[in-house]
């Protein structure tokens, strides 16, 4: 793997996301957004890694990212997603959900829409009103789903002032993350180790399915769905464990993989190479999991750059009827054949890596050491 | 009490009339709170309207600078790397590592300086431009001091040759151009050029010994002297003064004062041309005299000058002390002292508080970081490497970090758990659990009590659930109770809650026999709280009323015993109002119904057990 560029940005980064490319585009990723946290003034910023056509005065090389524009954000940026090419949705620790609009002609960001009381403990009408942090947001144009510490799920639609649907008290604990399964269905993870699937077509306030880990109810912090197989889901927990689930089969995970030494903050399947998975954690490391069943020669390529490479075989819980026809290597139960190769991508241990995103050959991540790392050559 | 090293600065607080009213203040870890009281200074008792604001005063503004933050973060990484250098390494490899660390620090300072310089140039208003420029000069002073310390204390080359070579090669090239321009002076230019070229210097790859170099230099110096005596350059005063400079003539050097921006350049140039093989210990003589000569009695030495002088005198403690006074932020002295300590250069200099200087400075720096809303995470690692007071300081600071989101709380908890600070974990979890209970997030409350292994709180949460059940007749948050898993074992009450819910589930699934024995075990094993027994017995009623016999005779006896136990302990009530009488009525009815049901069940059970199977 080629160099990974680091830049110190004077703010702790809580979220980084690549701007999605227009469909059918052949370009590589060029712009990413970041959100900061724990500052007196937090910012949502847009950065560019594109070539500027000239070497600037200090000989900045192509990988160095430059700030395009930023805008003040009230509260910590708890989650951030690109709604479309120009709009960014953020979840705030003040319980507010904001849509920012980017104006490319004058490189500014402005607030496009805001739902200020999306998440709260005691309602706006009551005397003891207190807001609750909004912990997760996910978009699927035109819908936006948010979850928060109040255990509430909101379904918003862009340009609608009020929420289209709200499920109060969907969970008695904190909902940490949400993702879409098939379009009317979402999946949430909470702090008592449960995955819940909600179907917006149904009227009730009950989840259509609940899955949980056996054993200790370790809080789950992140979730991501396999890009091609919508029933395969990966979650990361407070103990750093990575779990792979098949939501059609039973209520327990298919694989449990011992990973990080502390909370896993984000897990991402690579959108175009789903045999590759990326996780980042409070323990300051970012791991690249390669489950592609290629020939062993590949292992030599991954020994450069990464600090350590270990081979791990699946540990499978008792799943009697896993379909053999499932192609996904994450679910296959042949431990001898499928060895996952794990590479650590950051050059040295730092403070917590809070967020990462991958698009094509590019990866960006942000840390509590106030640094943003970018690489444009993930698979070389 | 030590004497003050300088006059304390006076800060005027806007809006406060200190002539009329008294002020009050309180110290915080990095800041001070000040406000005006309504007590007037004169003895009059009238209440004078006072300024309604509370002011926060900070001395350390550097910690809020955007650019300096990068310095703090990058140096944090270098600091950690330094601490982790293998203690086993000794000698050359260790020294080269330490030198590398020092160079890293310096490059970070320089990067910061450059960035700040850029900002200073492009600043929109002159005031902030000036502020940035002064920051730049402070940073460049820091880099200089660090560099000097690195050379003098850390790297300690066998001979300190000040490598400011005067760029003689470039000078020669310019001379040759001049020679081309005016052929008349071509001759002397050539001679000058030769002199410049042949000046012996110690270059890094050179393997000459010191004595060889000294001899060569002496020879060269004499050659220059001869040219001066011969007045070879008399026709060209410019070249003649150059020659004098190269001979180390102080007067000639001082004439070029404007070209030498400060006294240490003067020192360097002077030494280069008069005594290039100076020994480190002799440096301070030259330093002091250079300073005096350069200033010429016109201006007094600045703080930076004192620091450099102390460095030349190899008085590390003085250097650190002067730096501490001159700079408002502890960053510089803390890191420099730590590095020097790793080079084993600081004798243990015990301070009043029992810790040594390195630890004292690191503690001050880390405490300053904790006063910042965001940089506290860096401070944690610095406390880790203060062996005496670090842990205690961390324990006190970490409990006071405001936790406004769960994610921040999780990070703080992780820090505490990694250091086995169980007390802090417990106290933080308790605060969060209480907040959750107040917000009716019982699942979150439970998850916090599980994290802290806090049985008492788990009991509290379970009691809340049970109370809710009694009031509403059904369980809230079934998703939680149904899925407690091994966490159930945390507290008896929690186990009871889980089992009770299991009983309800079994009943719903019509597994009556299992439900019955579970119910009984709940009562006999005494994990059910006494207040709940009536509810349990009432739950038993439908099981007793079933067509088939569910409770065996033995079990029925147990139930009866429980009932008697319960009713016998009931306190005798005196005169009471209507509501209480009604309640009592209901109670007595319930008890009677139970007694009847139990008796009937007993009868049926005895008969069934007494009969032969199949009949």
Interface residues (C-beta under 8 A of the other chain):
Chain A: X8 X9 X10 X11 X12 X37 X38 X39 X40 X58 X76 X78 X93 X121 X122 X130 X132 X133 X135 X149 X150 X151 X171 X172 X173 X174 X190 X191 X192 X193 X194 X196 X207 X210 X212 X214 X215 X216 X217 X219 X238 X262 X263 X282 X348 X350 X351 X352 X368 X369 X370 X371
Chain B: X66 X67 X69 X70 X73 X74 X76 X77 X81 X114 X373 X374 X377 X378 X404 X405 X406 X407 X408 X410 X411 X414 X418 X439 X440 X441 X442 X443 X444 X446 X447 X450 X476 X477 X479 X480 X483 X484 X485 X486 X487
